[in-house]
Amino acid sequence: MHVVVLSNQKGGVGKSTLSVLLAQWLAERHRLRVGVIDLDTQANASKSLARFDSGREAATFFEPRGLAFPRAEAASITLFPGSKRLADLELARPELILPAFRSQLTALRGCFDVVVIDTPPSLGLRMSAALIAATHVVCPIELEEYSVDGVTDMLKTVFGVRRRYNPGLRLAGLVANRFNPHSVRQKAALRDLVAHYSEFVVPAKISTRSAIPEALAAGVPVWRLARSSARDAAAEVAVVFDLLMQRIEGVEAPVTLSECA
């Protein structure tokens, strides 16, 4: 079972958007059983995937006692929604909730082929728990100055978790998201990102298109919308996710987790 965490310490980069799209893509295009754990109190991913609600909140993964989780149907999505309860976990004792989350996630083996975890936009116990339990991490990057500046901090976090707590953690890649092909500033930021982090950057991007938020609001995959912009968006999403899954499945050489100065 792959555990793929969407993570970035900067908000507004599209973690929830990519979490939803990835879950839909894996279930519909690859016929996999996908669990989605929404660890963000805003619960945006949960809103888009509401029809797949399992009835068990994501907060229950941090409870120390063993819990029975619903078994996924073939080629479907099972959502463990976010809630305001998650905020209280940041004040909990790490030595209790971090092992509990990892244990509960391990109990899902056999239930799902892939578990996708959406994380909050800040480094705390929830993000730490997700990274400690993950097999792979995907970092969406919005090509604006502050977002690009935060890449080094996020990589240091990933490398630190791998070194201290989870030697099996792999960085699937940095994904350029919400790219505006008409923006000179964003094109320059993309060149700068590749120049500094070429070994980590997925060689494809997802552009800003109105079809994606429209599909999220409707709770349907973007490729189901009958619009030319939806077809273009779906094509970009498919290229990015194909590249990510090649890395996750080990088809390509794994991304090197070299130390970041």
HUBELKA-V173895 format. One record per residue. N is the residue number from 0. RES is the residue in one letter. PHI is phi in degrees with one decimal (* if undefined). BURIAL is I if it has 9 or more other C-alpha atoms within 8 Angstrom, else O. D_LAST is the distance of its C-alpha to the last C-alpha in Angstrom with 2 decimals. Layout:
BEGIN
n=N res=RES phi=PHI burial=BURIAL d_last=D_LAST
n=N res=RES phi=PHI burial=BURIAL d_last=D_LAST
END
This chain:
BEGIN
n=0 res=M phi=* burial=O d_last=32.05
n=1 res=H phi=-82.1 burial=I d_last=28.84
n=2 res=V phi=-116.7 burial=I d_last=27.16
n=3 res=V phi=-107.9 burial=I d_last=25.25
n=4 res=V phi=-101.0 burial=I d_last=23.42
n=5 res=L phi=-94.8 burial=I d_last=23.05
n=6 res=S phi=-145.6 burial=I d_last=20.28
n=7 res=N phi=-165.6 burial=I d_last=18.48
n=8 res=Q phi=-77.7 burial=I d_last=18.03
n=9 res=K phi=-102.6 burial=I d_last=19.78
n=10 res=G phi=-80.1 burial=I d_last=23.56
n=11 res=G phi=75.3 burial=O d_last=25.84
n=12 res=V phi=-99.7 burial=I d_last=23.83
n=13 res=G phi=99.1 burial=I d_last=26.46
n=14 res=K phi=-60.2 burial=I d_last=25.41
n=15 res=S phi=-65.7 burial=I d_last=29.04
n=16 res=T phi=-59.1 burial=I d_last=30.43
n=17 res=L phi=-69.6 burial=I d_last=28.46
n=18 res=S phi=-62.0 burial=I d_last=29.25
n=19 res=V phi=-65.8 burial=I d_last=32.91
n=20 res=L phi=-61.1 burial=I d_last=32.95
n=21 res=L phi=-64.4 burial=I d_last=31.18
n=22 res=A phi=-61.7 burial=I d_last=33.66
n=23 res=Q phi=-63.6 burial=I d_last=36.58
n=24 res=W phi=-65.3 burial=I d_last=35.50
n=25 res=L phi=-65.2 burial=I d_last=35.08
n=26 res=A phi=-72.7 burial=I d_last=38.41
n=27 res=E phi=-86.4 burial=I d_last=40.47
n=28 res=R phi=-87.6 burial=O d_last=39.17
n=29 res=H phi=-115.7 burial=O d_last=38.23
n=30 res=R phi=55.7 burial=I d_last=40.75
n=31 res=L phi=-104.0 burial=I d_last=38.32
n=32 res=R phi=-87.9 burial=I d_last=38.63
n=33 res=V phi=-122.0 burial=I d_last=35.82
n=34 res=G phi=-99.8 burial=I d_last=35.04
n=35 res=V phi=-120.5 burial=I d_last=33.28
n=36 res=I phi=-109.6 burial=I d_last=31.92
n=37 res=D phi=-98.5 burial=I d_last=31.45
n=38 res=L phi=-97.0 burial=I d_last=29.36
n=39 res=D phi=-97.6 burial=I d_last=29.49
n=40 res=T phi=-64.3 burial=I d_last=32.27
n=41 res=Q phi=-69.0 burial=O d_last=33.08
n=42 res=A phi=56.2 burial=I d_last=34.08
n=43 res=N phi=-66.8 burial=O d_last=34.10
n=44 res=A phi=-61.8 burial=I d_last=33.63
n=45 res=S phi=-63.9 burial=I d_last=36.51
n=46 res=K phi=-65.7 burial=O d_last=38.77
n=47 res=S phi=-71.2 burial=I d_last=38.35
n=48 res=L phi=-109.2 burial=I d_last=38.91
n=49 res=A phi=-56.1 burial=I d_last=41.56
n=50 res=R phi=-70.5 burial=O d_last=44.20
n=51 res=F phi=-102.9 burial=O d_last=42.16
n=52 res=D phi=-58.0 burial=I d_last=41.95
n=53 res=S phi=-80.5 burial=I d_last=42.39
n=54 res=G phi=87.4 burial=O d_last=43.74
n=55 res=R phi=-122.9 burial=I d_last=41.03
n=56 res=E phi=-70.6 burial=I d_last=38.28
n=57 res=A phi=-61.5 burial=I d_last=34.59
n=58 res=A phi=-60.6 burial=I d_last=34.78
n=59 res=T phi=-69.6 burial=O d_last=36.93
n=60 res=F phi=-68.5 burial=I d_last=34.02
n=61 res=F phi=-97.2 burial=I d_last=32.95
n=62 res=E phi=-83.7 burial=I d_last=36.38
n=63 res=P phi=-69.3 burial=O d_last=36.63
n=64 res=R phi=-79.7 burial=O d_last=39.91
n=65 res=G phi=-69.0 burial=O d_last=40.24
n=66 res=L phi=-126.2 burial=O d_last=41.24
n=67 res=A phi=-89.8 burial=O d_last=42.96
n=68 res=F phi=-105.1 burial=O d_last=41.23
n=69 res=P phi=-66.0 burial=O d_last=43.16
n=70 res=R phi=-82.4 burial=O d_last=43.01
n=71 res=A phi=-70.6 burial=I d_last=42.06
n=72 res=E phi=-75.0 burial=O d_last=44.72
n=73 res=A phi=-60.3 burial=O d_last=44.25
n=74 res=A phi=49.6 burial=I d_last=42.13
n=75 res=S phi=-146.6 burial=I d_last=41.58
n=76 res=I phi=-115.5 burial=I d_last=39.18
n=77 res=T phi=-124.0 burial=I d_last=39.27
n=78 res=L phi=-99.9 burial=I d_last=37.73
n=79 res=F phi=-110.0 burial=I d_last=36.69
n=80 res=P phi=-72.4 burial=I d_last=36.65
n=81 res=G phi=-78.6 burial=I d_last=34.63
n=82 res=S phi=-160.3 burial=I d_last=36.46
n=83 res=K phi=-65.7 burial=O d_last=36.24
n=84 res=R phi=-58.9 burial=O d_last=36.36
n=85 res=L phi=-62.1 burial=I d_last=32.70
n=86 res=A phi=-61.1 burial=O d_last=31.78
n=87 res=D phi=-64.7 burial=O d_last=33.44
n=88 res=L phi=-67.3 burial=I d_last=31.03
n=89 res=E phi=-67.1 burial=I d_last=28.24
n=90 res=L phi=-101.7 burial=O d_last=30.50
n=91 res=A phi=-80.4 burial=O d_last=31.29
n=92 res=R phi=-83.3 burial=O d_last=30.32
n=93 res=P phi=-55.3 burial=O d_last=27.16
n=94 res=E phi=-67.3 burial=O d_last=28.73
n=95 res=L phi=-98.7 burial=I d_last=31.59
n=96 res=I phi=-83.8 burial=I d_last=30.35
n=97 res=L phi=-66.7 burial=I d_last=27.19
n=98 res=P phi=-64.3 burial=O d_last=29.24
n=99 res=A phi=-62.7 burial=I d_last=32.09
n=100 res=F phi=-62.4 burial=I d_last=30.16
n=101 res=R phi=-63.5 burial=I d_last=28.88
n=102 res=S phi=-65.1 burial=O d_last=32.41
n=103 res=Q phi=-64.4 burial=I d_last=34.08
n=104 res=L phi=-67.6 burial=I d_last=31.86
n=105 res=T phi=-59.3 burial=O d_last=32.69
n=106 res=A phi=-66.9 burial=O d_last=36.32
n=107 res=L phi=-83.0 burial=I d_last=36.07
n=108 res=R phi=-59.9 burial=I d_last=35.81
n=109 res=G phi=96.4 burial=O d_last=38.98
n=110 res=C phi=-89.1 burial=I d_last=39.41
n=111 res=F phi=-133.8 burial=I d_last=36.86
n=112 res=D phi=-85.6 burial=I d_last=35.27
n=113 res=V phi=-139.3 burial=I d_last=32.23
n=114 res=V phi=-115.1 burial=I d_last=31.08
n=115 res=V phi=-106.3 burial=I d_last=29.22
n=116 res=I phi=-118.7 burial=I d_last=27.60
n=117 res=D phi=-92.8 burial=I d_last=27.14
n=118 res=T phi=-113.7 burial=I d_last=24.92
n=119 res=P phi=-71.3 burial=I d_last=25.13
n=120 res=P phi=-85.5 burial=I d_last=22.98
n=121 res=S phi=-159.9 burial=I d_last=21.13
n=122 res=L phi=-78.9 burial=I d_last=19.19
n=123 res=G phi=-156.7 burial=O d_last=22.01
n=124 res=L phi=-67.1 burial=I d_last=24.05
n=125 res=R phi=-67.5 burial=I d_last=25.28
n=126 res=M phi=-64.5 burial=I d_last=21.99
n=127 res=S phi=-60.9 burial=I d_last=20.72
n=128 res=A phi=-60.0 burial=I d_last=24.02
n=129 res=A phi=-63.2 burial=I d_last=23.79
n=130 res=L phi=-67.4 burial=I d_last=20.36
n=131 res=I phi=-65.8 burial=I d_last=21.54
n=132 res=A phi=-96.4 burial=I d_last=24.68
n=133 res=A phi=-82.3 burial=I d_last=23.49
n=134 res=T phi=-97.1 burial=I d_last=23.46
n=135 res=H phi=-144.3 burial=I d_last=21.61
n=136 res=V phi=-129.9 burial=I d_last=19.83
n=137 res=V phi=-116.6 burial=I d_last=20.43
n=138 res=C phi=-114.0 burial=I d_last=18.65
n=139 res=P phi=-69.6 burial=I d_last=21.10
n=140 res=I phi=-128.0 burial=I d_last=19.86
n=141 res=E phi=-92.9 burial=I d_last=22.36
n=142 res=L phi=-83.4 burial=I d_last=21.95
n=143 res=E phi=-120.7 burial=I d_last=22.26
n=144 res=E phi=-54.0 burial=O d_last=20.07
n=145 res=Y phi=-67.8 burial=O d_last=19.14
n=146 res=S phi=-68.3 burial=I d_last=18.59
n=147 res=V phi=-65.7 burial=I d_last=16.24
n=148 res=D phi=-60.8 burial=O d_last=14.26
n=149 res=G phi=-82.8 burial=I d_last=13.92
n=150 res=V phi=-61.2 burial=I d_last=12.43
n=151 res=T phi=-60.0 burial=O d_last=8.74
n=152 res=D phi=-62.5 burial=O d_last=10.29
n=153 res=M phi=-66.7 burial=I d_last=12.43
n=154 res=L phi=-65.2 burial=I d_last=10.07
n=155 res=K phi=-61.5 burial=I d_last=8.31
n=156 res=T phi=-64.0 burial=O d_last=12.02
n=157 res=V phi=-60.8 burial=I d_last=13.11
n=158 res=F phi=-64.5 burial=I d_last=10.82
n=159 res=G phi=-64.6 burial=O d_last=11.75
n=160 res=V phi=-63.5 burial=I d_last=15.35
n=161 res=R phi=-62.1 burial=I d_last=15.43
n=162 res=R phi=-69.5 burial=O d_last=14.32
n=163 res=R phi=-95.4 burial=O d_last=16.66
n=164 res=Y phi=-127.2 burial=O d_last=19.50
n=165 res=N phi=-141.4 burial=I d_last=19.90
n=166 res=P phi=-63.3 burial=O d_last=19.05
n=167 res=G phi=-85.8 burial=O d_last=21.16
n=168 res=L phi=-69.8 burial=I d_last=19.12
n=169 res=R phi=-125.8 burial=I d_last=18.39
n=170 res=L phi=-88.0 burial=I d_last=16.90
n=171 res=A phi=-71.1 burial=I d_last=19.98
n=172 res=G phi=154.1 burial=I d_last=18.43
n=173 res=L phi=-93.4 burial=I d_last=17.83
n=174 res=V phi=-112.8 burial=I d_last=21.34
n=175 res=A phi=-72.6 burial=I d_last=22.35
n=176 res=N phi=-119.8 burial=I d_last=25.13
n=177 res=R phi=55.7 burial=I d_last=27.90
n=178 res=F phi=-81.2 burial=I d_last=27.55
n=179 res=N phi=-104.9 burial=O d_last=30.18
n=180 res=P phi=-67.6 burial=O d_last=31.12
n=181 res=H phi=-94.4 burial=O d_last=33.08
n=182 res=S phi=-92.8 burial=O d_last=30.27
n=183 res=V phi=-62.5 burial=O d_last=29.02
n=184 res=R phi=-63.7 burial=O d_last=26.14
n=185 res=Q phi=-70.3 burial=I d_last=25.06
n=186 res=K phi=-61.7 burial=I d_last=25.44
n=187 res=A phi=-66.1 burial=O d_last=23.17
n=188 res=A phi=-64.2 burial=I d_last=20.55
n=189 res=L phi=-65.8 burial=I d_last=20.92
n=190 res=R phi=-62.0 burial=O d_last=20.49
n=191 res=D phi=-66.2 burial=O d_last=17.30
n=192 res=L phi=-62.5 burial=I d_last=15.99
n=193 res=V phi=-66.5 burial=I d_last=17.08
n=194 res=A phi=-62.5 burial=O d_last=15.73
n=195 res=H phi=-91.4 burial=O d_last=12.08
n=196 res=Y phi=-134.3 burial=O d_last=12.44
n=197 res=S phi=-57.9 burial=O d_last=15.60
n=198 res=E phi=-70.8 burial=O d_last=15.16
n=199 res=F phi=-104.2 burial=I d_last=15.15
n=200 res=V phi=-75.7 burial=I d_last=17.75
n=201 res=V phi=-69.8 burial=I d_last=21.32
n=202 res=P phi=-77.9 burial=O d_last=23.50
n=203 res=A phi=-164.5 burial=I d_last=25.97
n=204 res=K phi=-145.6 burial=I d_last=26.33
n=205 res=I phi=-114.1 burial=I d_last=28.66
n=206 res=S phi=-84.2 burial=I d_last=30.56
n=207 res=T phi=-74.3 burial=O d_last=32.11
n=208 res=R phi=-139.5 burial=I d_last=35.61
n=209 res=S phi=-64.9 burial=O d_last=38.27
n=210 res=A phi=-65.6 burial=I d_last=39.26
n=211 res=I phi=-68.8 burial=I d_last=36.21
n=212 res=P phi=-63.1 burial=O d_last=36.84
n=213 res=E phi=-64.8 burial=I d_last=40.54
n=214 res=A phi=-67.0 burial=I d_last=40.07
n=215 res=L phi=-61.3 burial=I d_last=37.94
n=216 res=A phi=-64.6 burial=O d_last=40.68
n=217 res=A phi=-84.0 burial=O d_last=43.31
n=218 res=G phi=73.2 burial=I d_last=41.49
n=219 res=V phi=-126.1 burial=I d_last=41.86
n=220 res=P phi=-63.4 burial=I d_last=39.57
n=221 res=V phi=-62.7 burial=I d_last=39.10
n=222 res=W phi=-72.3 burial=I d_last=40.78
n=223 res=R phi=-89.0 burial=O d_last=43.96
n=224 res=L phi=-77.5 burial=I d_last=44.48
n=225 res=A phi=-89.6 burial=O d_last=47.07
n=226 res=R phi=-142.5 burial=O d_last=45.38
n=227 res=S phi=-63.4 burial=O d_last=43.95
n=228 res=S phi=-65.1 burial=I d_last=40.72
n=229 res=A phi=-69.1 burial=I d_last=40.45
n=230 res=R phi=-64.3 burial=I d_last=40.87
n=231 res=D phi=-64.3 burial=O d_last=38.17
n=232 res=A phi=-62.8 burial=I d_last=35.79
n=233 res=A phi=-62.3 burial=I d_last=36.68
n=234 res=A phi=-65.0 burial=O d_last=36.04
n=235 res=E phi=-65.3 burial=I d_last=32.51
n=236 res=V phi=-59.7 burial=I d_last=31.79
n=237 res=A phi=-62.4 burial=I d_last=33.23
n=238 res=V phi=-63.3 burial=I d_last=31.08
n=239 res=V phi=-62.0 burial=I d_last=27.80
n=240 res=F phi=-69.8 burial=I d_last=28.95
n=241 res=D phi=-60.7 burial=O d_last=30.29
n=242 res=L phi=-64.8 burial=I d_last=26.96
n=243 res=L phi=-62.8 burial=I d_last=25.22
n=244 res=M phi=-70.0 burial=O d_last=28.00
n=245 res=Q phi=-61.7 burial=I d_last=27.81
n=246 res=R phi=-70.3 burial=I d_last=24.24
n=247 res=I phi=-66.1 burial=I d_last=25.30
n=248 res=E phi=-81.2 burial=O d_last=28.41
n=249 res=G phi=80.6 burial=O d_last=26.62
n=250 res=V phi=-69.4 burial=O d_last=28.69
n=251 res=E phi=-89.4 burial=O d_last=25.72
n=252 res=A phi=-62.4 burial=O d_last=23.10
n=253 res=P phi=-63.0 burial=I d_last=20.59
n=254 res=V phi=-65.8 burial=I d_last=17.34
n=255 res=T phi=-73.9 burial=O d_last=14.68
n=256 res=L phi=-94.5 burial=O d_last=12.24
n=257 res=S phi=-72.6 burial=O d_last=9.50
n=258 res=E phi=-70.9 burial=O d_last=6.41
n=259 res=C phi=-104.4 burial=O d_last=3.80
n=260 res=A phi=-68.8 burial=O d_last=0.00
END
